Amino acid sequence: MNEALLRSLTPSVLGILVRRGADFAAAEDAVQEALVEAVRVWPVGPSPSSPSGGSPVRDPKGWLVTVAWRKFLDAARADSARRRREELVDEEPAPGPSPAVDDTLQLYFLCAHPSLTPSSAVALTLRAVGGLTTRQIARAYLVPEATMAQRISRAKRTVSGVRFDQPGDVATVLRVLYLVFNEGYSGEVDLAAEAIRLTRQLAAAIDHPEVSGLLALMLLHHARRATRTTPDGSLVPLAEQDRGRWDTDSIAEGVEILQAALARDRLGEFQAQAAIAALHADAPTAEETDWVQIVEWYDELVRLTDSPVVRLNRAVAVGEADGPRAGLAALAAVDDSLPRHAAVAAYLHERDGDLATAARLYAEAAHAAPNLAERDHLTRQAARLNARLNTRPGS
């Protein structure tokens, strides 16, 4: 395989797809998948019968364009199908039983095929059914985009010759629904309502406490959606949100579902996350939040998942419950390469009075932010602290 050849061809192939009508992000995604396919099928190193330097075809550029365009069309069709499904539901999901069931949830189970590892099944379902891009899925998994592209490509090859008569397990489908909801909740793509709709269907069909836990978690988070941003799109931190505008019906429904699930004494990670969300929803003001109990629930989550993201969020809770220095001590045990690590460190240093360090860390976090709204918010935090530092006597 001539990697230099692939690198040299990538910009022109990308340009051709854009000129054909693909938007830039979708074209990038398609080209990445084509490159992965080339790595798989092109031979290693040049051969006498291969004057193009390792390519099995006379026109490697044309081959890449053809494959990338096909990948783009496949993704466009999947996205179109997803949008048609979203049009079946209102933007704000109504409480109560789910309406008529379509085949989307069945597709989730079929993509979670037993021949795939759970992580590959989740990635494939998000790409093929959920309509997410490879970049979005990679960010959710905290892995490089190229790594995720290869994982999805392997999953497609694995299931290409199998019979889809053995649906996957509930845990994998729940993971997919959770990630789809998170992408919708981030504001980049409007998938939150669709994820709630499908989780309602699953809860109506399966008596499983973790299904109920996930539905409760979604409802409790979705209840705050209207207050998470200003009219111009700026992020509003949880402590500054107008709690009078939270959707009390969704909160009440989420709490009721959660309490019924917890009463069954079969705790899982989604129930624990929902319990944390319920404690936030129950607090009349940010100052009245029961941070001690939230830390206890994060301890349960660490026990259940040992997730670095959970440990990162736990450090914030410890900082609120026991003071910023305790939070920083908890943060010291978390890998500092984790996304949003710098933002958490900046917040805790600011609370501890170290404004210079906090300003620097806010700027670092802004540079690594995964989306524009978060970058702008962190940039404003850095500017706010720098302004305070510049007005100090002797500055």
C-alpha positions in Angstrom: 0.0 0.0 0.0 1.4 3.4 -1.0 0.3 5.7 1.8 1.9 8.7 0.2 -0.2 8.1 -2.9 -3.4 8.1 -0.8 -2.4 11.3 1.0 -1.6 13.0 -2.3 -4.9 12.1 -3.8 -7.2 12.9 -0.9 -7.6 16.7 -1.5 -8.5 16.3 -5.2 -10.9 13.5 -4.5 -12.5 15.6 -1.8 -12.8 18.5 -4.2 -14.5 16.4 -6.8 -17.1 15.2 -4.4 -17.8 18.8 -3.2 -18.2 20.0 -6.9 -20.6 17.1 -7.5 -22.9 18.5 -4.8 -21.7 16.9 -1.5 -21.4 19.2 1.5 -17.9 19.4 2.8 -18.4 17.4 6.1 -20.3 14.6 4.3 -17.6 14.5 1.5 -14.9 14.2 4.1 -16.7 11.3 5.8 -17.1 9.5 2.4 -13.5 10.0 1.4 -12.3 8.7 4.7 -14.4 5.5 4.2 -13.0 5.2 0.7 -9.4 5.4 2.0 -10.2 2.7 4.5 -11.5 0.5 1.7 -8.3 1.2 -0.3 -6.2 0.2 2.6 -8.2 -3.1 2.8 -8.1 -4.1 -0.9 -5.0 -2.5 -2.4 -1.8 -4.6 -2.2 1.1 -3.8 0.1 3.9 -2.1 -1.8 4.3 -1.6 -5.6 4.4 -4.4 -8.0 5.6 -4.7 -11.6 2.1 -5.0 -12.9 1.0 -2.0 -10.9 2.6 1.2 -12.4 0.4 3.4 -10.2 2.6 2.5 -7.2 0.7 -0.1 -5.2 -2.8 0.5 -6.7 -4.5 -2.5 -8.3 -6.1 -0.2 -10.9 -4.7 2.0 -13.6 -6.5 5.1 -12.2 -6.3 5.1 -8.4 -7.8 8.6 -8.3 -10.8 7.5 -10.3 -11.2 4.4 -8.1 -11.2 6.5 -5.0 -13.7 9.0 -6.5 -16.1 6.2 -7.5 -15.9 4.5 -4.1 -16.2 7.8 -2.1 -19.2 8.9 -4.2 -20.9 5.6 -3.6 -20.3 6.0 0.2 -21.6 9.5 0.0 -24.8 8.4 -1.7 -25.3 5.5 0.8 -25.0 8.0 3.7 -27.3 10.5 2.0 -30.0 7.9 1.6 -29.6 6.8 5.2 -29.9 10.5 6.3 -32.9 11.0 4.2 -34.6 8.0 5.7 -33.8 9.2 9.2 -35.2 12.6 8.5 -38.5 11.0 7.2 -38.7 9.1 10.5 -38.1 12.3 12.5 -41.0 14.0 10.7 -43.3 11.4 12.2 -42.8 12.9 15.7 -43.2 16.4 17.1 -40.2 18.2 18.2 -41.1 17.9 21.8 -42.1 14.3 22.7 -45.5 14.1 24.5 -45.6 12.1 27.7 -47.6 8.9 27.9 -47.7 5.7 25.9 -45.9 5.5 22.5 -48.0 5.7 19.3 -47.9 3.1 16.6 -44.5 1.3 16.3 -42.5 1.5 13.0 -39.6 -0.7 12.0 -36.8 1.6 13.2 -36.4 -0.1 16.6 -36.3 -3.4 14.9 -33.4 -2.1 12.7 -31.6 -1.1 15.8 -31.8 -4.7 17.1 -30.8 -6.2 13.8 -27.7 -4.0 13.5 -26.7 -5.1 17.0 -26.0 -8.6 15.5 -24.4 -11.2 17.8 -21.5 -11.6 15.3 -20.4 -8.1 16.2 -18.7 -6.9 19.3 -20.9 -4.5 21.3 -18.7 -1.5 20.4 -18.8 -2.3 16.7 -22.5 -2.9 16.8 -23.1 0.4 18.4 -20.9 2.2 15.8 -22.6 0.5 12.9 -26.1 1.3 14.1 -25.3 4.9 14.7 -23.9 5.2 11.2 -26.4 3.1 9.3 -29.7 3.8 11.2 -29.0 6.8 13.5 -27.7 8.9 10.6 -24.6 10.2 12.6 -21.4 10.9 10.8 -18.2 9.0 11.5 -16.7 12.1 13.1 -19.7 12.4 15.6 -19.5 8.7 16.5 -15.7 8.9 17.0 -16.2 11.9 19.4 -18.8 9.9 21.4 -16.3 7.1 21.7 -13.3 9.3 22.4 -11.3 7.8 19.6 -9.7 9.2 16.4 -12.0 9.5 13.4 -9.8 7.2 11.3 -10.0 4.5 14.0 -13.8 4.7 14.0 -14.0 4.6 10.2 -12.0 1.4 10.2 -14.2 -0.1 13.0 -17.4 0.7 11.0 -15.9 -0.7 7.8 -15.0 -3.9 9.6 -18.5 -4.2 11.1 -20.0 -3.8 7.6 -17.8 -6.5 6.2 -18.6 -8.8 9.2 -22.4 -8.6 8.7 -22.3 -8.5 4.9 -22.7 -12.2 4.5 -24.7 -13.2 7.6 -28.4 -13.7 8.1 -30.2 -11.0 10.1 -32.4 -13.5 12.0 -30.5 -13.2 15.3 -31.2 -9.8 16.8 -28.7 -8.2 19.3 -29.2 -7.7 23.0 -30.9 -5.0 24.8 -27.8 -3.5 26.4 -26.3 -2.7 23.0 -29.5 -1.1 21.7 -29.7 1.0 24.9 -26.1 2.2 24.3 -27.0 3.2 20.8 -30.2 5.1 21.9 -28.1 6.8 24.6 -25.5 8.1 22.1 -28.2 9.1 19.6 -29.9 11.1 22.3 -26.6 12.8 23.4 -25.9 13.9 19.8 -29.4 15.4 19.6 -29.1 17.0 23.0 -25.8 18.6 22.0 -27.8 20.7 19.5 -25.7 19.6 16.5 -28.4 17.3 15.1 -32.0 17.0 16.2 -32.2 13.4 17.3 -33.2 13.8 20.9 -37.0 13.5 20.2 -36.4 10.4 18.0 -34.3 8.7 20.7 -37.0 9.3 23.3 -39.7 8.0 20.9 -37.8 4.8 20.3 -37.0 4.3 24.0 -40.7 4.7 24.8 -41.4 1.9 22.4 -38.7 -0.3 23.9 -40.0 0.4 27.4 -43.5 -0.6 26.3 -42.3 -3.8 24.8 -39.7 -4.9 27.3 -39.9 -5.1 31.1 -36.3 -4.0 31.9 -35.2 -1.6 34.7 -32.4 -0.2 32.6 -34.7 0.6 29.7 -36.8 2.6 32.3 -33.7 4.2 33.6 -32.6 5.4 30.2 -36.1 6.7 29.4 -36.1 8.6 32.8 -32.6 10.0 32.1 -33.7 11.3 28.7 -36.9 12.9 30.0 -35.0 14.6 32.8 -32.4 16.0 30.5 -34.9 17.0 27.8 -36.9 18.9 30.4 -34.1 21.5 30.5 -33.6 21.8 26.8 -35.3 25.2 26.4 -33.0 26.8 29.0 -29.6 25.4 27.8 -29.0 28.2 25.3 -29.8 31.8 24.8 -31.7 33.1 21.7 -28.3 33.7 20.0 -27.2 30.1 20.6 -24.8 30.8 23.6 -24.6 28.0 26.2 -26.1 28.6 29.6 -24.5 26.6 32.4 -26.8 24.5 34.6 -26.3 26.8 37.6 -27.5 29.8 35.6 -30.5 28.2 33.9 -34.0 29.6 34.6 -35.5 26.7 36.5 -38.9 28.2 36.2 -38.8 27.3 32.5 -37.9 23.7 33.0 -40.6 21.3 31.8 -42.2 20.1 35.0 -44.4 17.5 33.3 -41.3 15.7 31.8 -39.5 16.0 35.2 -42.5 14.4 37.0 -42.7 11.6 34.5 -39.0 11.0 34.6 -38.9 10.8 38.4 -41.9 8.5 38.5 -40.4 6.1 36.0 -37.0 6.2 37.8 -38.5 5.5 41.2 -40.3 2.4 39.8 -37.1 1.2 38.3 -35.0 1.7 41.4 -37.6 -0.1 43.5 -36.7 -3.3 41.6 -33.2 -3.2 43.2 -31.4 -4.0 39.9 -29.3 -0.9 39.6 -27.6 -0.1 36.3 -25.7 2.8 34.9 -28.7 4.5 33.3 -30.7 4.4 36.5 -27.7 5.9 38.4 -27.3 8.7 35.8 -31.1 9.4 36.0 -30.8 9.6 39.8 -28.2 12.3 39.4 -30.3 14.2 36.9 -33.3 13.9 39.2 -31.4 15.5 42.1 -30.5 18.4 39.9 -34.1 18.7 38.8 -35.4 18.5 42.4 -33.2 21.5 43.6 -35.2 24.8 43.6 -31.9 26.7 43.1 -28.4 25.7 42.2 -27.2 26.5 45.7 -29.7 24.0 47.2 -28.4 21.1 45.1 -27.7 18.0 47.2 -24.1 17.6 46.0 -23.2 15.0 48.7 -25.8 12.6 47.4 -24.8 13.3 43.8 -21.2 12.3 44.7 -22.6 9.1 46.2 -24.4 8.3 42.9 -21.2 9.0 41.0 -19.4 6.5 43.2 -22.0 4.0 42.2 -21.4 4.9 38.5 -17.7 4.5 38.9 -18.3 1.1 40.4 -20.6 0.1 37.5 -18.7 1.5 34.6 -15.2 2.6 35.6 -15.6 5.3 32.9 -13.1 8.1 32.7 -15.9 10.5 31.7 -17.8 9.5 34.9 -14.6 10.1 37.0 -14.3 13.6 35.3 -17.9 14.5 36.2 -17.4 13.1 39.7 -14.5 15.5 40.2 -16.9 18.4 39.6 -19.4 17.0 42.1 -16.6 16.5 44.7 -15.5 20.1 44.2 -19.1 21.3 44.9 -19.6 19.0 47.9 -16.2 19.2 49.6 -14.6 22.3 48.1 -12.5 23.0 45.0 -9.2 21.6 46.3 -10.9 18.3 47.0 -12.3 18.4 43.4 -8.8 19.1 42.0 -7.4 16.2 44.0 -10.1 13.9 42.5 -9.3 15.4 39.0 -5.6 14.6 39.4 -6.6 10.9 39.1 -8.2 11.4 35.7 -6.3 11.3 32.4 -5.7 14.9 31.4 -6.0 14.1 27.7 -9.7 13.4 28.2 -12.0 15.9 26.4 -13.3 18.7 28.7 -10.6 17.9 31.3 -9.1 21.4 30.9 -12.6 23.0 31.3 -13.2 21.1 34.5 -9.8 22.1 35.8 -10.4 25.7 34.9 -13.7 25.8 36.8 -12.2 24.3 39.9 -9.1 26.6 39.8 -11.4 29.6 39.5 -13.5 28.5 42.5 -10.2 28.1 44.4 -9.2 31.7 43.6 -6.4 30.9 41.1 -7.7 33.1 38.3 -4.6 33.2 36.2 -4.4 29.4 35.9 -8.2 29.2 35.4 -8.0 31.7 32.5 -5.2 29.8 30.8 -7.1 26.5 31.1 -10.3 28.0 29.8 -8.4 29.2 26.7 -6.9 25.7 26.3 -10.3 24.1 26.7 -11.8 26.5 24.1 -9.1 25.5 21.6 -10.1 21.8 22.0 -13.9 22.3 22.2 -15.9 19.9 20.1 -18.4 22.4 18.8 -18.7 26.2 18.2 -21.2 26.9 21.0 -18.9 25.3 23.6 -15.8 27.0 22.2 -17.5 30.4 22.4 -18.6 29.8 25.9 -15.1 28.8 27.1 -13.6 31.7 25.2 -15.9 34.1 27.1 -14.9 32.5 30.4 -11.2 33.1 29.6 -11.9 36.7 28.6 -13.9 37.4 31.7 -11.1 36.2 34.0 -8.4 38.0 32.0 -10.5 41.2 32.3 -10.6 40.7 36.1 -6.9 40.1 36.3 -6.1 43.2 34.2 -8.1 45.4 36.6 -6.3 44.2 39.7 -4.0 46.7 41.4 -0.5 46.5 40.1 -1.5 44.6 36.9 
